[in-house]
Amino acid sequence: MALGVQFIISVVLYIIILAIFLGLLILIFRCLLKYLKSTDVRHEKAIIRKSLGEVLKENRIRCKMTQEFVSESIGVSRQAVSKWENGASDPSTSNLLALAKLYGISAEDLLKEVE
């Protein structure tokens, strides 16, 4: 009789484990479907999203300044400004503040444009 009870307990445990496993598979499947259906939204966000470099370049062009003028104004090389705009590196905090002042906007507004 004890052997029969152990067998029943084992079967019940296997059924519970199987049910949990199937539940997890269903959740994963639903998540994948939702992700696949959101392709358009993800693509749109990628287009809208701007990098810091793009924002810096847009503001420089808006102010009708060259990379050379910007670099001389804040005391860095023209190559540094180019790297910032291309996304190869980011300006230091002090340089970011100097750029914002040069472009006539606050550093906060400059960074708000970056997604």
N, C-alpha and C positions, 0 to 999 in steps of 0.2 A: 504494500500500500504506500509506503514512504517513497518507493521508487516511482510510482505513478504520479504522486504529487510533485516530485522534483521535475518529472518530464513535463507536466502541465505548466509549471512555473517557467521552465526553460522555453517552451513554445510561446507562452504569453510574452516573455521578455524579447524573444526574437521578433514577434509581431510588433511590439512597441518600437523596437529599434528600426524595423523596416518602415513603419509609419512615419517616424521622425525623418528617416532618410528620404523617403518619398516627398514629405512636406518641404524639406530643404531643396530638393530638386525642382519642385514646382515653383518655389520662390525664386530660385536662380533663373529658371526659364522665363518667368514673368519680368524679372529685372532686365534680362537680355532683350526681350521684346520691346520693353519701354525704351531702352537705350537705342536700339535700332530704329525705332520710330522717331527719335529725337534728332536725327541726322540734320534735318533742315535747320532746326534751332541752333545746333552746335556750329553749323557752317555760318549762319548769320552772325553769331556772336564772334566767331573768329574774324569775320570781315570788319565788324564794328570795333573790336578791341584794338587799341593802339599801344605801341610800346613807348617807353620813355624816349627812345631815340627819335621816333616819328613825331612825338609831341615837340621835342626840342627843335627838330628841323622845321616843322610847320611854323613855330613861333619865330624862328630866325628869318624864314622867308616872309612871313607876315610883316616883320619889321624892316624888310628889305636890307638885310645885312648879309655879308659874306662870312664864310667860316674864318677867313683870315682876320676880318674886323672883330669878330667875336673873340677869337683867341687873343688878339692884342689887347682888347678891352679888359679881359679878366686875367690875363697873364699866364696863359697856357699855350701849348703849341697848336698849330692848325690841325695836326694829326690827331691830337687829343679830342678836339671838337668833332672831327670826322669819325673817330671811333665811338664817341658818345652817340652820334646820330645814326651810325650803322648798327648799334647795339653790341659792338665788340667789347665795350666796357661802359661803366656808369660813372658819372661825375661824382666827386666827393660832395659832402653836404655843403661845404663852403663854396664850392664851384657852382652847385645847384642854386644856392641863394644868390650868387653873383649873376648867374644866367637869368634868373627870374627878375632881378632888379633891372638888368640890361634890357630885357624884353618888356618891361613895364607892367608886369603882373606879379602877384604874390606867389611865393613858392608853393603855398597850399593850392592855389588855383592851377598852377602848373602840374602838380601831382594829381589833382582831381581828374585831369584829362586822361591820365593813364589808367587803363582797366586792368 
